[in-house]
Amino acid sequence: LTTHLSDLLPLYMIPSSITVLDRIPVNANGKTDYRALPEPKAAAEETATGASGAAEELVAGIWSEVLGRPGLDVNANFFALGGHSLLATRIVSRLRTALSPDIPLALIFDNPTIRTMAEAVGHLLPASGTADGRTSR
């Protein structure tokens, strides 16, 4: 189902989990009883691929802080991790502070993984020094 949806929808619109039900629970009025729906189960966590390189470490650090999830897989999709447009705005704002005010918000929608986002902003890292522009000594 997610493969089919990925052909039809942008990545950020694909649900992070899908629960199959025999029938939708309804209340006395015949409307969906949202309280009776089961909680979605989290997708099975795979072994996380850690960040490598300054750009991936910077992006991974920002994502971990904003999402409140340490040790993220660099190939995990931002939206599958529970990300949404408000969190995307926070991430891009922090990248703008760290790297360049010219980073567009669309960056995270076009590059929804740590690895692809790091590739997109890697050229903005200072040639020498730390990610915040200070030189290391």
N, C-alpha and C positions, 0 to 999 in steps of 0.2 A: 504494500500500500504506500509506504513512504517513497519507494522508487517511482511509482506511478505519479504520486503527488509532486515529486521533484521535477517531472517533465512538464507539469502544469503551473506550478507556483514558484515564486522566489523562495530561496532557502529560509528566510526569516519567517515565512508563513507556514512552514511544514511543522506539524506538531511534534514535540519532543517525545511524547509517548502516546500510544494508542491502546485503548482497552476494549476488548471485544465483549459484548454483552448478549445474552440470549434474548433479552427484551429490555426496553427502556422502562424504568419504574415510573409509575404515574400516581398522582394523588387522587383524592376523591372527586375532583373536578375534571379528571382526565388529562391534566397537564403534567409535564415532566416534573417528577419529584427530585429536584437537584440534591437534596439532603440524603436521599437514599442511594445516590450514585456512589460506586466504590472510588476510593482515592486512587489516582493513577500510580502505577508502579514505575519506579525509576528504571531506566535502561541499565542493563548489566554493565558495570564499569570494567573497562579493559585496562590492561597495563598502560599507564601513562607514559608517553614519550616526553622526556624533559626538554627544556629549552637549551639551545646551543647557540652561542654567539650573542653579542651585545644587544642586537635588535630584538631577538626572540626573548632574551631575559628581561628587557625593558617592557615589552608588550605583555609578557606573561605576568610580570609583577603588577602591572596596572590592572589586568583582567582579574587576577586573584584578589586584589584589594577591592575592586568594585563589585565583583560577584560574590565575595566572601567565601571563596573556595581555593584553598592552597593546593599546590601540586597539580595544576591543570595539564592535560595532554595538549601538546602544541597542535595536534590535528583535530581536536574537538571543535565542533561548531558552536559559536557564541549563542545562537538562538536555541540550540538543543540543550545548552547548559542552563537555560532559564533566562537568557538575556532578552531584553526588549528595548524599544526605542529610547526610553529614558536612561537606561544603563549605557546604551550605545553613546548617547550624548555625553555622559560622564567620562567614558573611556576616551573619546575623541578630545574632550576638553583637557584631560590630563596629558594626552599625547601632544596637543598644541602647546601646553606649558613646557613640556620637556624638550620638544623638538622644533616645532615651527607653527606659527599661527595660521599658516596656509593649508593645514590638513583639513580636507573636506569631511563632513559628516558621512557622506556616502562611502567613505573608505571602509567602514566596518561592514556595510551591507554588501560591498563588492568583494571584501576579503574577510569572511566570517570565521577564520581560524587564526590562531596565534601565528602559525608559520606563514600563512599568506599575507597577513597584515604586517609582519616583520619584514617580509620581502618588499612590500610596498613602501615602507618608511625607512628601510635600511640605509638608503642613500642620504637621509637627513641627519644621521648620526655624525657627531664631530669626528674628524679624521683621527685625532688623538685626544685622549682624555675620557671623561666619564660621560654618561648619557645626558647629564644636565648641563653640559658645556664647560664644566670646570676641568682644568688640566690635572692629571694625576702626578703626584711627586713621590 
